[in-house]
Amino acid sequence: MKNSFLIFLFLGIFQTAHAQIEVSTNPVLILFEVIPLTIQKPINRDFEVGVDLLFSPAFDGGIFYGKGKYYFNPRMGADRFHIGAFVGGFSESVGGGFFAGYKILSERGVFLDLGLGLGRGTESVLPYGQLHVGYRFGRKEL
């Protein structure tokens, strides 16, 4: 069931392969044997949807977050200050919450995305944090 949901979400969000897609990772977590992957799709200049996946031998089944971001006053589209909501979690606790952050996007498509947030899960508090370095494929501006 979980795998079917992930496949459906991935295909639904990224079916327009000719448009922009952003792929990023957290280089700090890689040092601690965690493989983080974030895939985001800008819908327009102000809104973006995406998924965060974290895999590690320590996690039973991994961690999954689906998220949406709203950007205030973007410079090149889907960049600069944003607020957002997320839903997801891990096997013991699933829930949702809110976050805020800032994305710095270069003219060549390389970006740094920082954010912090907090949510409520079924069994615990769900922290949300990101320090992602990535690349925007497709047009660099919306």
C-alpha positions as protocol buffer text, in pm:
chain_id: "A"
residue {
  index: 1
  type: MET
  ca { x: 0 y: 0 z: 0 }
}
residue {
  index: 2
  type: LYS
  ca { x: 277 y: 242 z: 96 }
}
residue {
  index: 3
  type: ASN
  ca { x: 475 y: 168 z: -223 }
}
residue {
  index: 4
  type: SER
  ca { x: 165 y: 211 z: -440 }
}
residue {
  index: 5
  type: PHE
  ca { x: 98 y: 550 z: -282 }
}
residue {
  index: 6
  type: LEU
  ca { x: 456 y: 664 z: -342 }
}
residue {
  index: 7
  type: ILE
  ca { x: 448 y: 554 z: -705 }
}
residue {
  index: 8
  type: PHE
  ca { x: 111 y: 724 z: -763 }
}
residue {
  index: 9
  type: LEU
  ca { x: 231 y: 1046 z: -600 }
}
residue {
  index: 10
  type: PHE
  ca { x: 558 y: 1047 z: -795 }
}
residue {
  index: 11
  type: LEU
  ca { x: 384 y: 993 z: -1129 }
}
residue {
  index: 12
  type: GLY
  ca { x: 112 y: 1245 z: -1054 }
}
residue {
  index: 13
  type: ILE
  ca { x: 349 y: 1525 z: -958 }
}
residue {
  index: 14
  type: PHE
  ca { x: 614 y: 1468 z: -1222 }
}
residue {
  index: 15
  type: GLN
  ca { x: 419 y: 1356 z: -1529 }
}
residue {
  index: 16
  type: THR
  ca { x: 525 y: 1669 z: -1716 }
}
residue {
  index: 17
  type: ALA
  ca { x: 888 y: 1574 z: -1767 }
}
residue {
  index: 18
  type: HIS
  ca { x: 954 y: 1859 z: -2013 }
}
residue {
  index: 19
  type: ALA
  ca { x: 895 y: 2118 z: -1740 }
}
residue {
  index: 20
  type: GLN
  ca { x: 1111 y: 2213 z: -1445 }
}
residue {
  index: 21
  type: ILE
  ca { x: 1203 y: 1957 z: -1185 }
}
residue {
  index: 22
  type: GLU
  ca { x: 1433 y: 2016 z: -890 }
}
residue {
  index: 23
  type: VAL
  ca { x: 1640 y: 1738 z: -733 }
}
residue {
  index: 24
  type: SER
  ca { x: 1834 y: 1791 z: -413 }
}
residue {
  index: 25
  type: THR
  ca { x: 2000 y: 1615 z: -120 }
}
residue {
  index: 26
  type: ASN
  ca { x: 2134 y: 1699 z: 224 }
}
residue {
  index: 27
  type: PRO
  ca { x: 2514 y: 1659 z: 224 }
}
residue {
  index: 28
  type: VAL
  ca { x: 2535 y: 1661 z: 606 }
}
residue {
  index: 29
  type: LEU
  ca { x: 2300 y: 1362 z: 647 }
}
residue {
  index: 30
  type: ILE
  ca { x: 2501 y: 1159 z: 395 }
}
residue {
  index: 31
  type: LEU
  ca { x: 2791 y: 1171 z: 643 }
}
residue {
  index: 32
  type: PHE
  ca { x: 2567 y: 989 z: 896 }
}
residue {
  index: 33
  type: GLU
  ca { x: 2467 y: 705 z: 659 }
}
residue {
  index: 34
  type: VAL
  ca { x: 2130 y: 858 z: 574 }
}
residue {
  index: 35
  type: ILE
  ca { x: 2037 y: 893 z: 208 }
}
residue {
  index: 36
  type: PRO
  ca { x: 1807 y: 1194 z: 169 }
}
residue {
  index: 37
  type: LEU
  ca { x: 1641 y: 1275 z: -162 }
}
residue {
  index: 38
  type: THR
  ca { x: 1405 y: 1562 z: -241 }
}
residue {
  index: 39
  type: ILE
  ca { x: 1221 y: 1605 z: -569 }
}
residue {
  index: 40
  type: GLN
  ca { x: 1021 y: 1924 z: -626 }
}
residue {
  index: 41
  type: LYS
  ca { x: 807 y: 2054 z: -910 }
}
residue {
  index: 42
  type: PRO
  ca { x: 734 y: 2426 z: -943 }
}
residue {
  index: 43
  type: ILE
  ca { x: 371 y: 2469 z: -1049 }
}
residue {
  index: 44
  type: ASN
  ca { x: 403 y: 2843 z: -1116 }
}
residue {
  index: 45
  type: ARG
  ca { x: 618 y: 3133 z: -990 }
}
residue {
  index: 46
  type: ASP
  ca { x: 466 y: 3122 z: -643 }
}
residue {
  index: 47
  type: PHE
  ca { x: 384 y: 2756 z: -570 }
}
residue {
  index: 48
  type: GLU
  ca { x: 579 y: 2430 z: -563 }
}
residue {
  index: 49
  type: VAL
  ca { x: 501 y: 2071 z: -460 }
}
residue {
  index: 50
  type: GLY
  ca { x: 746 y: 1797 z: -374 }
}
residue {
  index: 51
  type: VAL
  ca { x: 843 y: 1487 z: -182 }
}
residue {
  index: 52
  type: ASP
  ca { x: 1119 y: 1427 z: 74 }
}
residue {
  index: 53
  type: LEU
  ca { x: 1249 y: 1071 z: 114 }
}
residue {
  index: 54
  type: LEU
  ca { x: 1504 y: 955 z: 371 }
}
residue {
  index: 55
  type: PHE
  ca { x: 1654 y: 608 z: 368 }
}
residue {
  index: 56
  type: SER
  ca { x: 1882 y: 457 z: 632 }
}
residue {
  index: 57
  type: PRO
  ca { x: 1949 y: 118 z: 792 }
}
residue {
  index: 58
  type: ALA
  ca { x: 1832 y: 277 z: 1120 }
}
residue {
  index: 59
  type: PHE
  ca { x: 1485 y: 360 z: 979 }
}
residue {
  index: 60
  type: ASP
  ca { x: 1234 y: 81 z: 944 }
}
residue {
  index: 61
  type: GLY
  ca { x: 1083 y: 164 z: 605 }
}
residue {
  index: 62
  type: GLY
  ca { x: 1227 y: 514 z: 575 }
}
residue {
  index: 63
  type: ILE
  ca { x: 1073 y: 856 z: 620 }
}
residue {
  index: 64
  type: PHE
  ca { x: 843 y: 1021 z: 366 }
}
residue {
  index: 65
  type: TYR
  ca { x: 706 y: 1377 z: 350 }
}
residue {
  index: 66
  type: GLY
  ca { x: 483 y: 1527 z: 82 }
}
residue {
  index: 67
  type: LYS
  ca { x: 491 y: 1906 z: 86 }
}
residue {
  index: 68
  type: GLY
  ca { x: 365 y: 2223 z: -75 }
}
residue {
  index: 69
  type: LYS
  ca { x: 539 y: 2561 z: -64 }
}
residue {
  index: 70
  type: TYR
  ca { x: 416 y: 2914 z: -128 }
}
residue {
  index: 71
  type: TYR
  ca { x: 684 y: 3170 z: -223 }
}
residue {
  index: 72
  type: PHE
  ca { x: 655 y: 3538 z: -135 }
}
residue {
  index: 73
  type: ASN
  ca { x: 805 y: 3776 z: -394 }
}
residue {
  index: 74
  type: PRO
  ca { x: 1010 y: 3521 z: -597 }
}
residue {
  index: 75
  type: ARG
  ca { x: 1294 y: 3658 z: -810 }
}
residue {
  index: 76
  type: MET
  ca { x: 1332 y: 3377 z: -1069 }
}
residue {
  index: 77
  type: GLY
  ca { x: 1024 y: 3174 z: -977 }
}
residue {
  index: 78
  type: ALA
  ca { x: 991 y: 2934 z: -684 }
}
residue {
  index: 79
  type: ASP
  ca { x: 1280 y: 3089 z: -493 }
}
residue {
  index: 80
  type: ARG
  ca { x: 1345 y: 3309 z: -188 }
}
residue {
  index: 81
  type: PHE
  ca { x: 1128 y: 3317 z: 128 }
}
residue {
  index: 82
  type: HIS
  ca { x: 852 y: 3055 z: 152 }
}
residue {
  index: 83
  type: ILE
  ca { x: 604 y: 2896 z: 389 }
}
residue {
  index: 84
  type: GLY
  ca { x: 463 y: 2550 z: 347 }
}
residue {
  index: 85
  type: ALA
  ca { x: 278 y: 2252 z: 480 }
}
residue {
  index: 86
  type: PHE
  ca { x: 385 y: 1888 z: 493 }
}
residue {
  index: 87
  type: VAL
  ca { x: 220 y: 1554 z: 551 }
}
residue {
  index: 88
  type: GLY
  ca { x: 398 y: 1224 z: 613 }
}
residue {
  index: 89
  type: GLY
  ca { x: 627 y: 1075 z: 868 }
}
residue {
  index: 90
  type: PHE
  ca { x: 768 y: 734 z: 955 }
}
residue {
  index: 91
  type: SER
  ca { x: 625 y: 400 z: 1059 }
}
residue {
  index: 92
  type: GLU
  ca { x: 558 y: 495 z: 1424 }
}
residue {
  index: 93
  type: SER
  ca { x: 412 y: 841 z: 1362 }
}
residue {
  index: 94
  type: VAL
  ca { x: 230 y: 991 z: 1065 }
}
residue {
  index: 95
  type: GLY
  ca { x: 87 y: 1342 z: 1060 }
}
residue {
  index: 96
  type: GLY
  ca { x: 136 y: 1689 z: 924 }
}
residue {
  index: 97
  type: GLY
  ca { x: 266 y: 2034 z: 1004 }
}
residue {
  index: 98
  type: PHE
  ca { x: 399 y: 2365 z: 878 }
}
residue {
  index: 99
  type: PHE
  ca { x: 741 y: 2508 z: 797 }
}
residue {
  index: 100
  type: ALA
  ca { x: 915 y: 2821 z: 672 }
}
residue {
  index: 101
  type: GLY
  ca { x: 1235 y: 2859 z: 475 }
}
residue {
  index: 102
  type: TYR
  ca { x: 1445 y: 3033 z: 215 }
}
residue {
  index: 103
  type: LYS
  ca { x: 1574 y: 2909 z: -123 }
}
residue {
  index: 104
  type: ILE
  ca { x: 1876 y: 3071 z: -290 }
}
residue {
  index: 105
  type: LEU
  ca { x: 1874 y: 2995 z: -664 }
}
residue {
  index: 106
  type: SER
  ca { x: 2164 y: 3073 z: -896 }
}
residue {
  index: 107
  type: GLU
  ca { x: 2121 y: 3166 z: -1261 }
}
residue {
  index: 108
  type: ARG
  ca { x: 2277 y: 2829 z: -1355 }
}
residue {
  index: 109
  type: GLY
  ca { x: 2010 y: 2633 z: -1166 }
}
residue {
  index: 110
  type: VAL
  ca { x: 2207 y: 2535 z: -854 }
}
residue {
  index: 111
  type: PHE
  ca { x: 2021 y: 2609 z: -531 }
}
residue {
  index: 112
  type: LEU
  ca { x: 2045 y: 2598 z: -152 }
}
residue {
  index: 113
  type: ASP
  ca { x: 1713 y: 2540 z: 29 }
}
residue {
  index: 114
  type: LEU
  ca { x: 1693 y: 2596 z: 405 }
}
residue {
  index: 115
  type: GLY
  ca { x: 1388 y: 2543 z: 624 }
}
residue {
  index: 116
  type: LEU
  ca { x: 1254 y: 2457 z: 968 }
}
residue {
  index: 117
  type: GLY
  ca { x: 915 y: 2342 z: 1082 }
}
residue {
  index: 118
  type: LEU
  ca { x: 712 y: 2140 z: 1324 }
}
residue {
  index: 119
  type: GLY
  ca { x: 410 y: 1917 z: 1309 }
}
residue {
  index: 120
  type: ARG
  ca { x: 196 y: 1677 z: 1505 }
}
residue {
  index: 121
  type: GLY
  ca { x: 196 y: 1304 z: 1442 }
}
residue {
  index: 122
  type: THR
  ca { x: -12 y: 1015 z: 1569 }
}
residue {
  index: 123
  type: GLU
  ca { x: 241 y: 923 z: 1836 }
}
residue {
  index: 124
  type: SER
  ca { x: 483 y: 1215 z: 1862 }
}
residue {
  index: 125
  type: VAL
  ca { x: 595 y: 1555 z: 1744 }
}
residue {
  index: 126
  type: LEU
  ca { x: 718 y: 1555 z: 1383 }
}
residue {
  index: 127
  type: PRO
  ca { x: 1023 y: 1774 z: 1327 }
}
residue {
  index: 128
  type: TYR
  ca { x: 1089 y: 1915 z: 981 }
}
residue {
  index: 129
  type: GLY
  ca { x: 1424 y: 2050 z: 876 }
}
residue {
  index: 130
  type: GLN
  ca { x: 1604 y: 2091 z: 549 }
}
residue {
  index: 131
  type: LEU
  ca { x: 1949 y: 2191 z: 438 }
}
residue {
  index: 132
  type: HIS
  ca { x: 1934 y: 2088 z: 74 }
}
residue {
  index: 133
  type: VAL
  ca { x: 2172 y: 2147 z: -212 }
}
residue {
  index: 134
  type: GLY
  ca { x: 2032 y: 2073 z: -555 }
}
residue {
  index: 135
  type: TYR
  ca { x: 1982 y: 2152 z: -919 }
}
residue {
  index: 136
  type: ARG
  ca { x: 1683 y: 2280 z: -1119 }
}
residue {
  index: 137
  type: PHE
  ca { x: 1643 y: 2091 z: -1446 }
}
residue {
  index: 138
  type: GLY
  ca { x: 1459 y: 2266 z: -1729 }
}
residue {
  index: 139
  type: ARG
  ca { x: 1408 y: 2640 z: -1761 }
}
residue {
  index: 140
  type: LYS
  ca { x: 1588 y: 2833 z: -1488 }
}
residue {
  index: 141
  type: GLU
  ca { x: 1315 y: 3101 z: -1467 }
}
residue {
  index: 142
  type: LEU
  ca { x: 939 y: 3066 z: -1454 }
}
